[in-house]
Amino acid sequence: MELENQLKQLIIDSLALEDMTIEDIETEAPLFSEDGLGLDSVDALELGLAIQKAFNFQLESEQQNLRQHFESVATLAEFIRNRG
């Protein structure tokens, strides 16, 4: 759960969502849907850069399933755990 909370804080910090707390972001909620956070493509780029910097690895933009990894905090955490 530590990584999930770290990712939630990273989302808040990198996207300047000052009015949100990590408790406001559901781990399973879609990041890019109105049912979830409702992020857009610019947010995706910002978040991708923040994740690369925070976890010190390159994201391959042509990686087919990259979009799937960014579906929710849960899928993002799983992706990062599997990189090690």
Gaussian input, Z-matrix of N, CA and C with variables (Angstrom, degrees):
# hf/3-21g

backbone

0 1
 N
 C     1     B1
 C     2     B2     1     A1
 N     3     B3     2     A2     1     D1
 C     4     B4     3     A3     2     D2
 C     5     B5     4     A4     3     D3
 N     6     B6     5     A5     4     D4
 C     7     B7     6     A6     5     D5
 C     8     B8     7     A7     6     D6
 N     9     B9     8     A8     7     D7
 C    10    B10     9     A9     8     D8
 C    11    B11    10    A10     9     D9
 N    12    B12    11    A11    10    D10
 C    13    B13    12    A12    11    D11
 C    14    B14    13    A13    12    D12
 N    15    B15    14    A14    13    D13
 C    16    B16    15    A15    14    D14
 C    17    B17    16    A16    15    D15
 N    18    B18    17    A17    16    D16
 C    19    B19    18    A18    17    D17
 C    20    B20    19    A19    18    D18
 N    21    B21    20    A20    19    D19
 C    22    B22    21    A21    20    D20
 C    23    B23    22    A22    21    D21
 N    24    B24    23    A23    22    D22
 C    25    B25    24    A24    23    D23
 C    26    B26    25    A25    24    D24
 N    27    B27    26    A26    25    D25
 C    28    B28    27    A27    26    D26
 C    29    B29    28    A28    27    D27
 N    30    B30    29    A29    28    D28
 C    31    B31    30    A30    29    D29
 C    32    B32    31    A31    30    D30
 N    33    B33    32    A32    31    D31
 C    34    B34    33    A33    32    D32
 C    35    B35    34    A34    33    D33
 N    36    B36    35    A35    34    D34
 C    37    B37    36    A36    35    D35
 C    38    B38    37    A37    36    D36
 N    39    B39    38    A38    37    D37
 C    40    B40    39    A39    38    D38
 C    41    B41    40    A40    39    D39
 N    42    B42    41    A41    40    D40
 C    43    B43    42    A42    41    D41
 C    44    B44    43    A43    42    D42
 N    45    B45    44    A44    43    D43
 C    46    B46    45    A45    44    D44
 C    47    B47    46    A46    45    D45
 N    48    B48    47    A47    46    D46
 C    49    B49    48    A48    47    D47
 C    50    B50    49    A49    48    D48
 N    51    B51    50    A50    49    D49
 C    52    B52    51    A51    50    D50
 C    53    B53    52    A52    51    D51
 N    54    B54    53    A53    52    D52
 C    55    B55    54    A54    53    D53
 C    56    B56    55    A55    54    D54
 N    57    B57    56    A56    55    D55
 C    58    B58    57    A57    56    D56
 C    59    B59    58    A58    57    D57
 N    60    B60    59    A59    58    D58
 C    61    B61    60    A60    59    D59
 C    62    B62    61    A61    60    D60
 N    63    B63    62    A62    61    D61
 C    64    B64    63    A63    62    D62
 C    65    B65    64    A64    63    D63
 N    66    B66    65    A65    64    D64
 C    67    B67    66    A66    65    D65
 C    68    B68    67    A67    66    D66
 N    69    B69    68    A68    67    D67
 C    70    B70    69    A69    68    D68
 C    71    B71    70    A70    69    D69
 N    72    B72    71    A71    70    D70
 C    73    B73    72    A72    71    D71
 C    74    B74    73    A73    72    D72
 N    75    B75    74    A74    73    D73
 C    76    B76    75    A75    74    D74
 C    77    B77    76    A76    75    D75
 N    78    B78    77    A77    76    D76
 C    79    B79    78    A78    77    D77
 C    80    B80    79    A79    78    D78
 N    81    B81    80    A80    79    D79
 C    82    B82    81    A81    80    D80
 C    83    B83    82    A82    81    D81
 N    84    B84    83    A83    82    D82
 C    85    B85    84    A84    83    D83
 C    86    B86    85    A85    84    D84
 N    87    B87    86    A86    85    D85
 C    88    B88    87    A87    86    D86
 C    89    B89    88    A88    87    D87
 N    90    B90    89    A89    88    D88
 C    91    B91    90    A90    89    D89
 C    92    B92    91    A91    90    D90
 N    93    B93    92    A92    91    D91
 C    94    B94    93    A93    92    D92
 C    95    B95    94    A94    93    D93
 N    96    B96    95    A95    94    D94
 C    97    B97    96    A96    95    D95
 C    98    B98    97    A97    96    D96
 N    99    B99    98    A98    97    D97
 C   100   B100    99    A99    98    D98
 C   101   B101   100   A100    99    D99
 N   102   B102   101   A101   100   D100
 C   103   B103   102   A102   101   D101
 C   104   B104   103   A103   102   D102
 N   105   B105   104   A104   103   D103
 C   106   B106   105   A105   104   D104
 C   107   B107   106   A106   105   D105
 N   108   B108   107   A107   106   D106
 C   109   B109   108   A108   107   D107
 C   110   B110   109   A109   108   D108
 N   111   B111   110   A110   109   D109
 C   112   B112   111   A111   110   D110
 C   113   B113   112   A112   111   D111
 N   114   B114   113   A113   112   D112
 C   115   B115   114   A114   113   D113
 C   116   B116   115   A115   114   D114
 N   117   B117   116   A116   115   D115
 C   118   B118   117   A117   116   D116
 C   119   B119   118   A118   117   D117
 N   120   B120   119   A119   118   D118
 C   121   B121   120   A120   119   D119
 C   122   B122   121   A121   120   D120
 N   123   B123   122   A122   121   D121
 C   124   B124   123   A123   122   D122
 C   125   B125   124   A124   123   D123
 N   126   B126   125   A125   124   D124
 C   127   B127   126   A126   125   D125
 C   128   B128   127   A127   126   D126
 N   129   B129   128   A128   127   D127
 C   130   B130   129   A129   128   D128
 C   131   B131   130   A130   129   D129
 N   132   B132   131   A131   130   D130
 C   133   B133   132   A132   131   D131
 C   134   B134   133   A133   132   D132
 N   135   B135   134   A134   133   D133
 C   136   B136   135   A135   134   D134
 C   137   B137   136   A136   135   D135
 N   138   B138   137   A137   136   D136
 C   139   B139   138   A138   137   D137
 C   140   B140   139   A139   138   D138
 N   141   B141   140   A140   139   D139
 C   142   B142   141   A141   140   D140
 C   143   B143   142   A142   141   D141
 N   144   B144   143   A143   142   D142
 C   145   B145   144   A144   143   D143
 C   146   B146   145   A145   144   D144
 N   147   B147   146   A146   145   D145
 C   148   B148   147   A147   146   D146
 C   149   B149   148   A148   147   D147
 N   150   B150   149   A149   148   D148
 C   151   B151   150   A150   149   D149
 C   152   B152   151   A151   150   D150
 N   153   B153   152   A152   151   D151
 C   154   B154   153   A153   152   D152
 C   155   B155   154   A154   153   D153
 N   156   B156   155   A155   154   D154
 C   157   B157   156   A156   155   D155
 C   158   B158   157   A157   156   D156
 N   159   B159   158   A158   157   D157
 C   160   B160   159   A159   158   D158
 C   161   B161   160   A160   159   D159
 N   162   B162   161   A161   160   D160
 C   163   B163   162   A162   161   D161
 C   164   B164   163   A163   162   D162
 N   165   B165   164   A164   163   D163
 C   166   B166   165   A165   164   D164
 C   167   B167   166   A166   165   D165
 N   168   B168   167   A167   166   D166
 C   169   B169   168   A168   167   D167
 C   170   B170   169   A169   168   D168
 N   171   B171   170   A170   169   D169
 C   172   B172   171   A171   170   D170
 C   173   B173   172   A172   171   D171
 N   174   B174   173   A173   172   D172
 C   175   B175   174   A174   173   D173
 C   176   B176   175   A175   174   D174
 N   177   B177   176   A176   175   D175
 C   178   B178   177   A177   176   D176
 C   179   B179   178   A178   177   D177
 N   180   B180   179   A179   178   D178
 C   181   B181   180   A180   179   D179
 C   182   B182   181   A181   180   D180
 N   183   B183   182   A182   181   D181
 C   184   B184   183   A183   182   D182
 C   185   B185   184   A184   183   D183
 N   186   B186   185   A185   184   D184
 C   187   B187   186   A186   185   D185
 C   188   B188   187   A187   186   D186
 N   189   B189   188   A188   187   D187
 C   190   B190   189   A189   188   D188
 C   191   B191   190   A190   189   D189
 N   192   B192   191   A191   190   D190
 C   193   B193   192   A192   191   D191
 C   194   B194   193   A193   192   D192
 N   195   B195   194   A194   193   D193
 C   196   B196   195   A195   194   D194
 C   197   B197   196   A196   195   D195
 N   198   B198   197   A197   196   D196
 C   199   B199   198   A198   197   D197
 C   200   B200   199   A199   198   D198
 N   201   B201   200   A200   199   D199
 C   202   B202   201   A201   200   D200
 C   203   B203   202   A202   201   D201
 N   204   B204   203   A203   202   D202
 C   205   B205   204   A204   203   D203
 C   206   B206   205   A205   204   D204
 N   207   B207   206   A206   205   D205
 C   208   B208   207   A207   206   D206
 C   209   B209   208   A208   207   D207
 N   210   B210   209   A209   208   D208
 C   211   B211   210   A210   209   D209
 C   212   B212   211   A211   210   D210
 N   213   B213   212   A212   211   D211
 C   214   B214   213   A213   212   D212
 C   215   B215   214   A214   213   D213
 N   216   B216   215   A215   214   D214
 C   217   B217   216   A216   215   D215
 C   218   B218   217   A217   216   D216
 N   219   B219   218   A218   217   D217
 C   220   B220   219   A219   218   D218
 C   221   B221   220   A220   219   D219
 N   222   B222   221   A221   220   D220
 C   223   B223   222   A222   221   D221
 C   224   B224   223   A223   222   D222
 N   225   B225   224   A224   223   D223
 C   226   B226   225   A225   224   D224
 C   227   B227   226   A226   225   D225
 N   228   B228   227   A227   226   D226
 C   229   B229   228   A228   227   D227
 C   230   B230   229   A229   228   D228
 N   231   B231   230   A230   229   D229
 C   232   B232   231   A231   230   D230
 C   233   B233   232   A232   231   D231
 N   234   B234   233   A233   232   D232
 C   235   B235   234   A234   233   D233
 C   236   B236   235   A235   234   D234
 N   237   B237   236   A236   235   D235
 C   238   B238   237   A237   236   D236
 C   239   B239   238   A238   237   D237
 N   240   B240   239   A239   238   D238
 C   241   B241   240   A240   239   D239
 C   242   B242   241   A241   240   D240
 N   243   B243   242   A242   241   D241
 C   244   B244   243   A243   242   D242
 C   245   B245   244   A244   243   D243
 N   246   B246   245   A245   244   D244
 C   247   B247   246   A246   245   D245
 C   248   B248   247   A247   246   D246
 N   249   B249   248   A248   247   D247
 C   250   B250   249   A249   248   D248
 C   251   B251   250   A250   249   D249

   B1=1.4581
   B2=1.5350
   B3=1.3272
   B4=1.4608
   B5=1.5328
   B6=1.3265
   B7=1.4672
   B8=1.5304
   B9=1.3342
   B10=1.4638
   B11=1.5301
   B12=1.3238
   B13=1.4686
   B14=1.5248
   B15=1.3194
   B16=1.4643
   B17=1.5321
   B18=1.3324
   B19=1.4690
   B20=1.5214
   B21=1.3128
   B22=1.4635
   B23=1.5275
   B24=1.3257
   B25=1.4683
   B26=1.5203
   B27=1.3292
   B28=1.4621
   B29=1.5320
   B30=1.3174
   B31=1.4708
   B32=1.5294
   B33=1.3170
   B34=1.4631
   B35=1.5255
   B36=1.3310
   B37=1.4641
   B38=1.5251
   B39=1.3310
   B40=1.4657
   B41=1.5312
   B42=1.3306
   B43=1.4655
   B44=1.5265
   B45=1.3244
   B46=1.4708
   B47=1.5291
   B48=1.3257
   B49=1.4672
   B50=1.5304
   B51=1.3304
   B52=1.4652
   B53=1.5173
   B54=1.3178
   B55=1.4602
   B56=1.5348
   B57=1.3228
   B58=1.4618
   B59=1.5232
   B60=1.3337
   B61=1.4640
   B62=1.5212
   B63=1.3328
   B64=1.4652
   B65=1.5294
   B66=1.3299
   B67=1.4694
   B68=1.5316
   B69=1.3375
   B70=1.4682
   B71=1.5278
   B72=1.3177
   B73=1.4668
   B74=1.5213
   B75=1.3193
   B76=1.4564
   B77=1.5247
   B78=1.3224
   B79=1.4641
   B80=1.5250
   B81=1.3192
   B82=1.4713
   B83=1.5284
   B84=1.3216
   B85=1.4670
   B86=1.5248
   B87=1.3286
   B88=1.4715
   B89=1.5318
   B90=1.3240
   B91=1.4574
   B92=1.5264
   B93=1.3370
   B94=1.4670
   B95=1.5168
   B96=1.3146
   B97=1.4585
   B98=1.5141
   B99=1.3061
   B100=1.4680
   B101=1.5264
   B102=1.3280
   B103=1.4635
   B104=1.5262
   B105=1.3359
   B106=1.4600
   B107=1.5140
   B108=1.3451
   B109=1.4618
   B110=1.5264
   B111=1.3229
   B112=1.4563
   B113=1.5170
   B114=1.3421
   B115=1.4607
   B116=1.5277
   B117=1.3334
   B118=1.4645
   B119=1.5299
   B120=1.3203
   B121=1.4642
   B122=1.5312
   B123=1.3124
   B124=1.4643
   B125=1.5303
   B126=1.3357
   B127=1.4642
   B128=1.5289
   B129=1.3179
   B130=1.4670
   B131=1.5263
   B132=1.3259
   B133=1.4650
   B134=1.5207
   B135=1.3270
   B136=1.4669
   B137=1.5181
   B138=1.3192
   B139=1.4598
   B140=1.5259
   B141=1.3223
   B142=1.4633
   B143=1.5232
   B144=1.3259
   B145=1.4701
   B146=1.5242
   B147=1.3225
   B148=1.4692
   B149=1.5274
   B150=1.3209
   B151=1.4696
   B152=1.5240
   B153=1.3264
   B154=1.4681
   B155=1.5251
   B156=1.3201
   B157=1.4629
   B158=1.5344
   B159=1.3261
   B160=1.4669
   B161=1.5268
   B162=1.3409
   B163=1.4671
   B164=1.5266
   B165=1.3355
   B166=1.4524
   B167=1.5290
   B168=1.3278
   B169=1.4680
   B170=1.5195
   B171=1.3230
   B172=1.4572
   B173=1.5194
   B174=1.3147
   B175=1.4664
   B176=1.5245
   B177=1.2909
   B178=1.4664
   B179=1.5225
   B180=1.3244
   B181=1.4651
   B182=1.5250
   B183=1.3287
   B184=1.4623
   B185=1.5367
   B186=1.3148
   B187=1.4622
   B188=1.5275
   B189=1.3088
   B190=1.4595
   B191=1.5224
   B192=1.3057
   B193=1.4560
   B194=1.5239
   B195=1.3244
   B196=1.4601
   B197=1.5321
   B198=1.3152
   B199=1.4668
   B200=1.5341
   B201=1.3288
   B202=1.4617
   B203=1.5222
   B204=1.3145
   B205=1.4618
   B206=1.5239
   B207=1.3144
   B208=1.4587
   B209=1.5264
   B210=1.3169
   B211=1.4634
   B212=1.5257
   B213=1.3166
   B214=1.4660
   B215=1.5274
   B216=1.3157
   B217=1.4589
   B218=1.5266
   B219=1.3227
   B220=1.4688
   B221=1.5271
   B222=1.3363
   B223=1.4689
   B224=1.5267
   B225=1.3095
   B226=1.4597
   B227=1.5308
   B228=1.3145
   B229=1.4659
   B230=1.5252
   B231=1.3212
   B232=1.4703
   B233=1.5264
   B234=1.3301
   B235=1.4601
   B236=1.5286
   B237=1.3200
   B238=1.4714
   B239=1.5264
   B240=1.3251
   B241=1.4768
   B242=1.5329
   B243=1.3273
   B244=1.4660
   B245=1.5253
   B246=1.3162
   B247=1.4710
   B248=1.5240
   B249=1.3351
   B250=1.4581
   B251=1.4585
   A1=111.79
   A2=115.51
   A3=121.12
   A4=111.34
   A5=116.79
   A6=121.01
   A7=110.73
   A8=116.81
   A9=120.09
   A10=110.64
   A11=116.65
   A12=119.86
   A13=111.36
   A14=116.53
   A15=120.91
   A16=110.13
   A17=116.06
   A18=120.46
   A19=111.18
   A20=117.34
   A21=120.46
   A22=110.03
   A23=116.36
   A24=119.80
   A25=110.37
   A26=116.59
   A27=121.29
   A28=110.49
   A29=117.14
   A30=121.91
   A31=109.27
   A32=116.88
   A33=121.49
   A34=110.43
   A35=117.22
   A36=121.75
   A37=112.42
   A38=116.83
   A39=119.44
   A40=112.22
   A41=117.43
   A42=119.90
   A43=111.65
   A44=116.77
   A45=122.77
   A46=112.41
   A47=115.47
   A48=121.05
   A49=108.85
   A50=115.32
   A51=121.06
   A52=113.51
   A53=117.99
   A54=120.60
   A55=112.49
   A56=117.26
   A57=120.93
   A58=110.58
   A59=114.80
   A60=120.79
   A61=107.31
   A62=117.17
   A63=118.86
   A64=110.47
   A65=117.65
   A66=120.76
   A67=111.50
   A68=116.95
   A69=121.08
   A70=112.57
   A71=117.36
   A72=121.21
   A73=109.00
   A74=116.07
   A75=120.30
   A76=109.41
   A77=115.90
   A78=121.64
   A79=111.80
   A80=117.76
   A81=121.87
   A82=113.03
   A83=118.29
   A84=121.26
   A85=110.93
   A86=116.60
   A87=119.69
   A88=111.04
   A89=115.53
   A90=120.24
   A91=112.24
   A92=117.06
   A93=121.03
   A94=112.57
   A95=116.95
   A96=121.21
   A97=108.05
   A98=116.04
   A99=119.60
   A100=110.93
   A101=116.99
   A102=121.25
   A103=111.02
   A104=116.04
   A105=121.07
   A106=110.18
   A107=115.79
   A108=120.50
   A109=113.36
   A110=117.27
   A111=120.25
   A112=113.85
   A113=116.96
   A114=120.64
   A115=110.43
   A116=117.00
   A117=121.15
   A118=110.91
   A119=116.49
   A120=120.66
   A121=112.45
   A122=118.18
   A123=120.75
   A124=109.16
   A125=115.75
   A126=120.18
   A127=110.30
   A128=116.56
   A129=121.14
   A130=110.58
   A131=116.93
   A132=120.98
   A133=111.21
   A134=116.45
   A135=121.21
   A136=110.60
   A137=116.18
   A138=121.46
   A139=110.65
   A140=116.23
   A141=120.60
   A142=111.65
   A143=116.33
   A144=120.70
   A145=111.11
   A146=116.10
   A147=120.54
   A148=110.78
   A149=116.92
   A150=121.10
   A151=110.23
   A152=116.97
   A153=120.33
   A154=110.84
   A155=116.03
   A156=120.94
   A157=110.81
   A158=117.04
   A159=121.38
   A160=112.49
   A161=116.28
   A162=119.90
   A163=112.61
   A164=116.06
   A165=123.07
   A166=114.54
   A167=116.18
   A168=120.60
   A169=109.68
   A170=115.65
   A171=122.22
   A172=110.40
   A173=115.59
   A174=120.53
   A175=107.18
   A176=116.35
   A177=121.13
   A178=108.31
   A179=116.81
   A180=119.84
   A181=112.86
   A182=116.08
   A183=117.92
   A184=112.36
   A185=115.97
   A186=120.15
   A187=108.51
   A188=116.28
   A189=121.42
   A190=113.59
   A191=116.85
   A192=118.97
   A193=113.35
   A194=117.59
   A195=120.66
   A196=111.16
   A197=115.92
   A198=120.30
   A199=111.17
   A200=116.51
   A201=120.72
   A202=110.88
   A203=117.07
   A204=121.31
   A205=111.59
   A206=116.55
   A207=121.34
   A208=112.53
   A209=116.44
   A210=119.84
   A211=112.36
   A212=117.06
   A213=121.20
   A214=108.69
   A215=115.84
   A216=119.95
   A217=109.41
   A218=116.62
   A219=120.93
   A220=111.69
   A221=117.98
   A222=120.58
   A223=110.98
   A224=116.71
   A225=121.39
   A226=110.74
   A227=116.45
   A228=121.13
   A229=110.58
   A230=116.81
   A231=120.95
   A232=110.34
   A233=116.21
   A234=121.18
   A235=111.00
   A236=117.42
   A237=121.51
   A238=110.26
   A239=117.40
   A240=120.39
   A241=111.60
   A242=116.35
   A243=120.56
   A244=112.97
   A245=117.90
   A246=121.20
   A247=111.63
   A248=115.84
   A249=120.10
   A250=114.26
   D1=-22.49
   D2=178.85
   D3=-58.29
   D4=-46.47
   D5=-178.82
   D6=-64.55
   D7=-40.90
   D8=179.09
   D9=-60.07
   D10=-44.23
   D11=179.12
   D12=-67.18
   D13=-35.96
   D14=176.36
   D15=-62.49
   D16=-42.22
   D17=178.56
   D18=-66.57
   D19=-40.36
   D20=178.51
   D21=-61.28
   D22=-42.83
   D23=179.05
   D24=-66.36
   D25=-37.42
   D26=177.45
   D27=-62.81
   D28=-41.46
   D29=177.32
   D30=-61.31
   D31=-47.81
   D32=-179.25
   D33=-61.00
   D34=-47.24
   D35=-176.96
   D36=-69.53
   D37=-47.59
   D38=-173.58
   D39=-73.61
   D40=-23.74
   D41=-179.36
   D42=-106.90
   D43=10.00
   D44=177.08
   D45=52.84
   D46=49.84
   D47=178.29
   D48=-97.53
   D49=61.04
   D50=-172.24
   D51=-58.80
   D52=-27.56
   D53=-177.02
   D54=-82.03
   D55=3.23
   D56=179.99
   D57=-111.29
   D58=156.01
   D59=172.49
   D60=-121.71
   D61=168.56
   D62=-179.43
   D63=-62.96
   D64=-25.38
   D65=177.69
   D66=-68.52
   D67=-23.06
   D68=-179.40
   D69=-77.52
   D70=-16.75
   D71=-177.13
   D72=-102.36
   D73=116.23
   D74=178.13
   D75=-77.99
   D76=135.58
   D77=-176.51
   D78=-60.18
   D79=-36.85
   D80=-176.60
   D81=-93.45
   D82=-7.19
   D83=-175.58
   D84=-70.53
   D85=140.99
   D86=177.74
   D87=-64.50
   D88=135.85
   D89=-179.35
   D90=-77.46
   D91=-32.99
   D92=-172.05
   D93=-112.57
   D94=33.34
   D95=179.84
   D96=-131.66
   D97=152.04
   D98=177.62
   D99=-64.66
   D100=-20.35
   D101=176.35
   D102=-72.02
   D103=-18.28
   D104=-178.33
   D105=-117.15
   D106=-125.02
   D107=-178.40
   D108=-81.09
   D109=-22.35
   D110=179.59
   D111=70.33
   D112=34.20
   D113=178.47
   D114=-69.92
   D115=158.56
   D116=178.33
   D117=-116.86
   D118=-173.70
   D119=-175.01
   D120=-66.37
   D121=-33.01
   D122=176.61
   D123=-65.92
   D124=-41.80
   D125=176.34
   D126=-60.56
   D127=-38.70
   D128=-179.86
   D129=-60.63
   D130=-43.36
   D131=178.54
   D132=-64.35
   D133=-45.94
   D134=178.86
   D135=-60.08
   D136=-45.78
   D137=-178.83
   D138=-65.51
   D139=-41.94
   D140=178.18
   D141=-59.37
   D142=-44.23
   D143=178.39
   D144=-64.23
   D145=-41.96
   D146=-179.71
   D147=-64.27
   D148=-39.51
   D149=179.80
   D150=-67.59
   D151=-42.99
   D152=178.24
   D153=-59.62
   D154=-42.45
   D155=-179.13
   D156=-69.66
   D157=-45.59
   D158=-176.00
   D159=-67.95
   D160=-37.10
   D161=-174.44
   D162=-108.22
   D163=2.65
   D164=172.41
   D165=55.95
   D166=53.13
   D167=171.07
   D168=-149.21
   D169=160.13
   D170=-179.95
   D171=-90.81
   D172=136.13
   D173=171.21
   D174=-92.63
   D175=133.49
   D176=177.94
   D177=-89.87
   D178=110.43
   D179=-175.65
   D180=-63.96
   D181=-25.41
   D182=179.25
   D183=-87.58
   D184=0.11
   D185=177.44
   D186=-62.80
   D187=121.94
   D188=-171.26
   D189=-59.14
   D190=-41.59
   D191=-173.83
   D192=-95.67
   D193=15.25
   D194=179.80
   D195=-58.41
   D196=-40.91
   D197=179.60
   D198=-60.67
   D199=-38.47
   D200=178.48
   D201=-63.11
   D202=-37.80
   D203=-178.92
   D204=-65.63
   D205=-28.01
   D206=-178.69
   D207=-93.99
   D208=16.60
   D209=-177.55
   D210=-67.02
   D211=-43.02
   D212=-178.83
   D213=-150.80
   D214=173.27
   D215=175.97
   D216=-61.44
   D217=-38.71
   D218=-179.11
   D219=-62.31
   D220=-45.82
   D221=-179.34
   D222=-69.46
   D223=-33.43
   D224=177.71
   D225=-67.14
   D226=-43.30
   D227=178.41
   D228=-62.85
   D229=-42.18
   D230=178.88
   D231=-62.97
   D232=-43.36
   D233=178.36
   D234=-59.13
   D235=-45.96
   D236=-178.52
   D237=-66.62
   D238=-41.58
   D239=178.18
   D240=-61.10
   D241=-37.07
   D242=-177.35
   D243=-78.66
   D244=-7.94
   D245=178.87
   D246=-77.59
   D247=-23.30
   D248=-173.68
   D249=-80.12

